[in-house]
């Protein structure tokens, strides 16, 4: 039966914590999955959550800590001593351990690493911390199963049993030479069907996808997605096998990137949570609101430049929000499609062909929408020349907005700037300004005011 955190259950846990009854607390939670423990921790205050962490086995609590939001985990870790944190770290895979240690203050990091009893584990964590952020080296785990090409199947199986004790999931078996350079991978089927005296060099598969420690995490995600890999080995500059990246790490990375892109598209300049303090939320939101303010002021300035048009044809004023809205909507649609394509690495081909395609699409959409405006004008008895003006203005605005929404993300991506920034207020504000200017400029040409 799936675990459900009810109010009664939570109150019972809180009461046991208040009574300092660790035995009853352990008994109550002994069969609970670590993900459910994490859910429970999120409902407790920092003091209660810390007591719960100290009451349970590190084998369970270390997994639960990794399920927590970074801010919640930080609050708990701040209440633990370096030796208590070290016990949790010792139960984690090296990639998770490095992530947790990197969140600690520098002086705490050093103390925690010194308290880790497993020297090899501590050394692996330090190694991972030294890799540049956003690279395969920082994303990988050191735990893996590898065998030498010179071994026989019998010795290979014995060694695999020993190594597998420290590996949570055995996705692949990697083959190396005497210098630990990656040579290929070993099929479990071939291993089971081969004679015990057969050498690994005779049965391993030389074709293996891999990345280097300097490969960007976005590129790693694309490779694993393209080839449907559950894990991918990581080598250093000399080709030595140094770690592996598993699919769960990539899923976490993709989730984080999606959240970041969604916030950028919404006009939030940095990663924030709903329960962050007012200062953090203001700092994240204000820059784009300022951009929107200046964009609005620019629109006002443009309108002032066409005050004669509003005097001669006041009806144009009522269509201004429509033009601005269409410009913003078309721009966001175009940019969203391109940003998604860039993320999936499907935006290819020449810029000229894409230009022709976008202009053609904008002409079709703009013509249909313009025709609807003309029909609406005829229905309400609007002056035909005014309807034509609005329709042609809308067509022009849609073409320009489509081009801006298409090529701004591409240019940003080529300049190394996250193109997701182009799907939010940046595109909306710029298209509003261009849209209003084009609307009144075309109206001036046609209506002659």
N, C-alpha and C positions, 0 to 999 in steps of 0.2 A: 504494500500500500504506500502511495506517495506521501511523503511528509508534508504536513500543513502546520504552519506556525500560527496557532490560535491564540487568542487573548488569554485564555485560561492557562495554556502551556507556558506562555511568556511570563505570566504572573508567578507561576510555580517556580520557574528558573530564577526569577528575581528574588523570590522569597528564600530559596536555598542559598543564593549568594549573600543575601542579607544576614542569614544565620551562619554563614561561613561553613556550611555543611558540604565539604568537598566529596565525601564518600557518596552521599545521596545524589549529588550533582553528576558525578561520574556514572553512577548507575542509571540515571535518567537519560543520559546522552550517549551511552555506550554503543548503541546500534544506529546512531544518527550519522548520515553522510557528511563529509566535511563541507560540502556546498550548503547544506542545511545549517551547519554550525555557523558558517559565514553569514547566512541570512539572520540567524539569531543574534550574532554579534552586532549587526547593524542596528538592531532594535534596542540594544543596551547602551547606557551611557559609558563614557570612557573608563570609569572606575570599575563598573560591573564587568565590562568586556575584558579588561585586564585580569580581573580575578578569575574569570572563566578560562582564559588562556593559560594562566598559571596552574589551574586545577586539572587540566586534561593533558594527555600524552602529547609530546611534541610531534609525533608522527601524524597526529590528526590536526593539531592546531597550526602546524606549518602549512598544510594544504589549505586550511580555512583562511589563513592570513593572505594567501595569494589570491583568493577569491574576492577579497574586500577591495573597495575603492581606495585609491592611494591616500586620500585624506583621512579616511577612517583607520587605515592601517598605521598611518603616521601617529595618530593620537594614541594608539595602543602601544606602539614601539617606544614612544617617549616616556611611557610609564614602566618600561622594562629595563633591567640592568644590562650591561654589555654581555655578561655571561648568560643571561636568560635569552637574549636575542641570538647569541651564538648557538644555543641549543636548538632554536627554531631553524636557523640557517643550515645547520648540519643535516637536517632532514629534507632539505629542499634540493632539487636538481640545480646544477651550477648556474644555469641561465636565470632561473627564478631567484636564486640566492644573490646573484650579482645585481639584479634589479632592485631587490630589497636593500642591499647594502648601499647602493648608489643613492638611495633616498635619504640616507642618514647624514648627519653633519660629519664633516671631515674628521674631527677629533673622536667622534663615536665610532666611525668606520674602523679606524686603526685599532681601537680597543676591542671591538667585536671580532675582527679578524684574528687578533692575538689570542682570543679565548676559544677559537675553533680548534678542537682537539685533532681532527683529521687534517694533517699538514698538507696532503695532496689536494683535498677539497678546498682548503684555504688558498693554496697556490693557484688553483684553477680559477677561483673567484677573482683574485687579484689580476690574473691574466685577462679575464673578460672585461674587467673595469678599465683596462688600459686601451681597449679598442675604441675607435671613434664612434660616437653615437650615430645612429641611423645607418649602420653598416651590418653586414652579415656577422662580422666578428662579435659585435655587441649583442646580436640577436641569438647566437648559437648557444648550444649546451655542449659540455665536454663529454657527457656520458654517451657512449656508443659501443657497438660490438664490432671489432676489427680482427682480422686474421691475416697471417702471412701467406704469401703465395707459395712458399716453399714447404708449408706444413702438409701433412697427410690429412685425410678426412677424419681419422680417429683422433689425432692430436688437436685438430680444429674443434671438434665437438667438445673435448675436455676443456679447452681454453674458453670456448663460448659460454659454457656453464659457469665458469668462474667470473667472466666479465658481466654476464647477464644479471648477476646478483645486485649490481649497482645501477642497472638500467630499468627505468619504470616500464617502458614499452620498447620492444625490439622491432622496429620497422624494417630495418635492412641490416645486412651483414656486409661490411666493407672489406675489401682485399687490398693489402699494401705490400710493398717490397721490403727488403731488409732495412731500408732507411725511413720507413713509415710513409713513403710517398704513395698516394692513392693510385691503384691500378685498375680497380673495377668493383663489382659487387658479386655477391654469391647468392644464387637462388636456393631457397630452402628445399625445393623439390629435387634439384640436382644433388644437393648435399645428402639427402635421405636415400637417393637411389644409387649413388656412387659407392664403389668398394671402399672399405675403410683404409685401404692402402693407397688409394688414388691421391695424387697430389692436387692441392687446390689450384695450382697453375693450369691444370688440365680441365677444370670444370667451371672456373669463374667466368663471368660475363665482363668483357673489357669495356663495353659501352656503358657509361654511367654519367648522369647529369650532375654537375657540381658547381659551386660558386666559390669565389675567393673571399678572404676575410674583409677585403675592401669593397666588395660589391654592395651597392646601396640596397637598403631593405625593400624599397619599392620594386627594384629589379628582381630581387629574390621572390617576392610575392608573385610577380608576373610569370616567372619561370615555373614555379610550383603550380600555379593555376593552369598554365598552358599545357603542362605535361601530366597533370593530375597526380602529383607526387605527395606522398604522405610524409616524406622526409627527404632532405637533400644534404649531402656531405659538404663540408667547408674545408678548403685547403689554404695554406699560407702561400707566400710568394714563391716558395721553392717546390710547391706541389705536395707538401707534407699534410696528411690528414690531421686536422686539429679539432674538429667538432662536427656537429650536425644541427640542422634546423628542422623542427617537426611542425606538422600542420597546425597544431594548437597554437604555436607561437605566431604563425602567419595569420590565423583567424583573429587573434588578439590585435595584431598589427593592423589588419584591414579594418577592424571595428574602430580602433582609435583614429585611423585616417578618415574613416567615414564620418565620425563624430566631429573631427576637426573641420572637414570640408563643409559639413552641414552648418556649423557655426559661422564659418567664413561666408557662406552663401547667405546667411541670415544677418550678416553685418556685425559679427562678434569677432574681435581681432585676436583673441587668445582663448585657450581652453578654460572654461569655467563650468561650475555646477550650479544647480538651482539653489543649493543651500550655502553657497559661498557668501562672504560678507559683502556689505554694500560697496566698500571701496574696490574690491576685486571686480564686482559686476559692473560698476561704473567705468573702471579703467578699460574693461573689455568692450563695452558698448559705445562709450562716448565718441571715440574717433570717427566712427562711421556716421553717427548722428550729426557730428560737426560737418562731415562731408555733405550729408543730406541738406543741412541748413544752408551751406554755401551754394549748393545746387539750386535750392529753392529761391535764394536771393538772386542768383543768376537769371532764373526764369522771370522773376519780378522785373529785373533790369531790362530784359528783352521785351517784356510786355509794355514797359514804359516807352520803349523806342517805337512802338507801333500804336501809340495812343490815338493817332488819326484814324487808324483802321477800326478801332473800337468805337470811335465816334460815328464813322460813316456806316459801319456794318456791325452793330452791337451784337448781332446773333453769333458772330465768330467767337465772342467771349465764352458762350455757353458750350462751344465745341472744344475749347482748349483742354479741359480735363480728359475728354475722349482721346484726343490726339496724344497727350502725354501718357495715358494709360496704355494705348496700343503700342507706343514706342517702347515702354518699359516691359510689357508682356512679351513682345516679339524678341526683344534683346535677351531677356531671361531664358526664354525657350531655346533660342539658338545657342547661347553660352552653356546652358545646362547639358545639351546634347554633345557639344564639343568637349566639355570638361569630362563627361562620362567616357567619351571616346578616347581622350588622352589617357585617362586612368586605365582603360582596358587596352591601350596601345593599338587602337584600330584607326586612328586618324593618320592616314598615309596618303601619298600621292602629291601632285604638284599643287601649289597655292592657286595657280591660274584656274585649274579645273574646279577646285572648290569654290573659287570666286564665281565662275559661270553657274555652278549648281545653286549656290545661295541666291544669286540674283534671279535665276529662273524661278526658284521656289518662292521668293519674295514677290515676284511679279504675279504669280498665280494667286497667292493668298491675298495680296494687296488689291488685285483686280476684283476678286470676289467680294471682299469686304467693301471696296469702293462702290461696287454696284448696289450692294445692300444699302449703303448710305444714300445713294441717288434715289432708290425705291422708297426709302423712308421719307426723304424730302418731298417726293411726289405725293406720298400718302398724306402728309401733314400740310401740303400746300406751300412748301418752301420755294423760294426763288430758285429756278433751275441753275443759274450761273453760280449761285452760292453752293448748291449741292455738288456741282462739278468741281468747284474750288476745294471743298472739303475732301471729296473723293480723291482728287489728284494729290492733295497734300498728304492724305493718309497713305496712298501708294508710295510716295517718295519717302515718307517717314519709315514705313515698314521695310523698304529696301535698305535704307541707311542703318536702321536698328539691327536688322539681320546681319549686315556686314560687320557692324561693331561687335555684336554678340558672338560672331563666329571667329573673327580674327584677333580680337583682344586676348582671349584665353590662349590661342596658339602662340602669340607673341610673348605673353607672360611666361608660358611654359618653356619657350626657347631661351628666355632670359634667366631661367632658373627660379622663377617666382611661381608659387602655388596658383594654378589657374582657377581654382575654386573661388578665389577672391572676386573673379569676374562675374559670378552668377548672382551676386547680391546687390547692395546699394551702389556699388561702383558702376555697374551697367545701367541700373535703373535711373540713377541720377544723371549720368551723361546722356542717356537717350531722352530723358525728359527735356533737357536743355536743347539738344539738337532738334528734337521733335517740335517744340514750340517755335523755335527760330524758323525752321523750314515751313511750318504751317503758315505763319504770318508773311514770310518772304514770298511764298508761292501765291498767297492770297493777294499780296500787293501787286504782283506781276499780272495776275488775271483780272482782278477787280479794279486796278488802276487808281488806288487812293494815294 
